[in-house]
């Protein structure tokens, strides 16, 4: 038995190939790039800390070495060797080191047995305020050690070298370097792992969206994309869902229009054909006046059909949204006042009281001609279906969000289960089907409201209908 459902298309092949390779996703690539940048920034920060700490410790060491030189400057050349021995005896072992050398570089006293060849020596009479030590490797009691050294030239030509071990500085330096390397590796590895996990989650969402879009492409227009989360992918899915809502609505309208043409227009066409056939077969037996009446009736039937087609074309034109170019600032108060002036004589002729309540409202961006046509249809329906002696009320209210236009009558009303249906093309309410009409007036109103992004709501009871339009002040 063949499997159900659409076969995978060639367009799905790249997505299926991508699902098992998370490192090729945009999410993974961006996270990896961010991880690399973050790791480099982290390593640069640790490097800066290491540089600052080690140089601060070296400056502190230089300060101690300058103090040592000042201490020995207070001693005479003859006392220098004994002063060095005394310092070595009382100082902490392996911390401070000293060396005294003759003018020709031979060892005289101290635990340093080698004179650094590149060491710059200050004169003995200087205060050594600007002296800076140097990092060298010297033999201390026969073993090499990393030292920070500083020296001076004595008055008798001897060379005095004072030094301090860099063991603490090296230990701190090593710890910071280890933190730099290990921290950088952990940051990079953790970020790459996080990128893989997040990209796997994103790929699951993309796969769900792909399956939904494949089902929609196969004809299931009722399916919608998953919108979990609040990121860009969810926003895109919401936009696509809105597009699918509109596509489904348009497809339903096309189907409804086709069904309406097939069913609702069939009756008047059959009636027109029968009337003309009867008139043709009995032409000799009928008087000219009777034939003229038949022709007038046929003409009325044809005019009704033309009106229906014109209304459907009008709805299609409005639904195409090409009329937004004609939007301008519209004064709703003036528009509703013009409606009252137009329909007040008709209402008076039918014995209906037409009442208005108009508040000052903000201007709205709209097509004035289309709004006038839509509001005219609402008012025309109210006057048409209100019995003699009834009341039709038009009101324009100012709201915090915009303006609200409403038309209320005390006619037969619209059952709650039919209030959504009457906004569709060619549908006529069960309580008003005996009255003349095409069932397209509210369809035009609904199309105009969608064009303007206004909200249309129908309410009321068995003793009347209230149609309310919320007019939001959208920007052009």
Buried (B, 14 or more C-beta within 10 A) or exposed (E): EEEEEEEEEEEBEEBEEBBEEBEEBEBBEEBBEEBBEBBEEBBEEBEEEBEEBBEEBBEEBBEBBBEBBEEBBEBEBEEBBEBBBEBBEEBEEEEBBBBBBEEEEEEBBBBBEBBBEEBEBBEBEBEBEEBEBBEBEBEBEEEEBBBBBBBBBBEEEBBBBBBBBBEEBBEBBEEBEEBBEEBBEEBBEEBBEBBBEBBBEBBEBBBBBBBBBBBBEEEEBEBBBBBEEEEEBBEEBEEBBEEBEEEBEEEEBEEBBEEBBEEBBEEBEEEBEEBBEEBEEEEEEBEEEEBEEBEEBBEEBEEBBEEBBEBBEBBBBBBEEEBEEEBEEBBBBEBBBBBBEEBBEBBEEBEBEBEBEBEEBBEBBBBBEBBBBBBBBBBBBBBBBBEEEBBBBBBBBEEEEBBBBBBBBBBBBBBEEBBEBBBBBBBBBEBBEEEEBBBBBBBBBBBBBBBBEBEBEBBBEEEBBBBBBBBBBEEE
